[in-house]
Amino acid sequence: MKINNKTGMGLVEVVIGSAILATGFIILIQVYGLYARAAVANVSKIQAAFLLEEGQEAVRVMRDKSWSSNIAPLTAGSTYYLYWNGTLWTSTTTASMIDHKFARTAILQNVYRDASQNIAVSGTSDANIKKIVVSVGWKDSPTAATTTKSVSTYLTNIFSN
Amino acid sequence: MLQNPKTKKGLSLIEVVLYSAILIIAMSLLIYTFERISVSYGRVKSSKAIEESATYAIDRMAREINSGTSIDVAASTLGSTPGRLFLYTIDENNASSTSEFYLSGQTLHIKVAGVDQGPLNVSGARVTSLIFRSIDTTQTKGIKIEMVIESATGTSYLSKNFYDTMVLRGTNK
């Protein structure tokens, strides 16, 4: 009768064991990498959120200064960029980047009212109200896809100016 | 006496060399992984400190400016860093109050009705630049905020710019 008194592990067992461990580690690193990238990219989202809020307020500043000069002449549906001239916010068609990363645009849309004076998809255009859509787009790395976030609000000619 | 091959114990030289090589590779991988994780943990920690500080500080400033009725220009430092903003506000009980934002070293503080409410940025983050710019549209007043927050953890360093603008709703005429 053959007695197998061999102890320890064979080379194949060690190689397979190491491979399983290595695969486990690689998966763990990948998962951590995803988490780390998402966590770092979140700062850009917060920066963009404040830029969106600022965009809306910038158009509000333009409205407060003069509806007839700053809001009424803008073409509905056209893309405008918001420009800080040192004392006030203004609109421009010249593209610009914020910190070489964020592109912020503002689009004004006409607002229509139905026979009951409610805001509707179509009807009579109300010259004293505009829908403002502010968008911020950015890339977290040169090869990454562009992320775009938008907010919209209605602005009225409350000062009749 | 002849040695019985069936009862041979221990490892051959080739096995020892192979096992050692596998062990060395595994250990190198492990050390490299820990080093990378430690670096990226520093980045995550720094970005978290910046995020928390920016969200809390700018939200608070925007809310106070929003409820402002006027800006005390003489008590404020506008257009340069370190900026200081002194606002007359309306509180939640519709009573008149004041809010003041200022830097103490590299920590942003808020005073409400003259009483310091503590820091607005977390301890792991520093405000390295804070500029308030005044906006006057005749009809309303506004404030443009430009803030730079930095954080360093281990070898990682992050610095981020934040911008916001808010109209003082209480200045509507």
Interface residues (C-beta under 8 A of the other chain):
Chain A: I3 N5 T7 G8 L11 V14 V15 S18 L21 A22 F25 I29 Y32 G33 Y35 A36 A39 V40 N42 V43 I46 Q47 F50 L51 E53 E54 E57 A58 R60 V61 D64 K65 W84 T87 L88 W89 I98 D99 I158 F159 N161
Chain B: K6 T7 K9 L11 E15 L18 Y19 I22 A26 L29 L30 T33 R36 I37 S40 Y41 R43 V44 S47 K48 I50 E51 A54 T55 I58 A62 I135 D136 T137 T138 Q139 T140 G142 K144 L158 K160 N161 F162 Y163 D164 T165 M166 V167 N172 K173
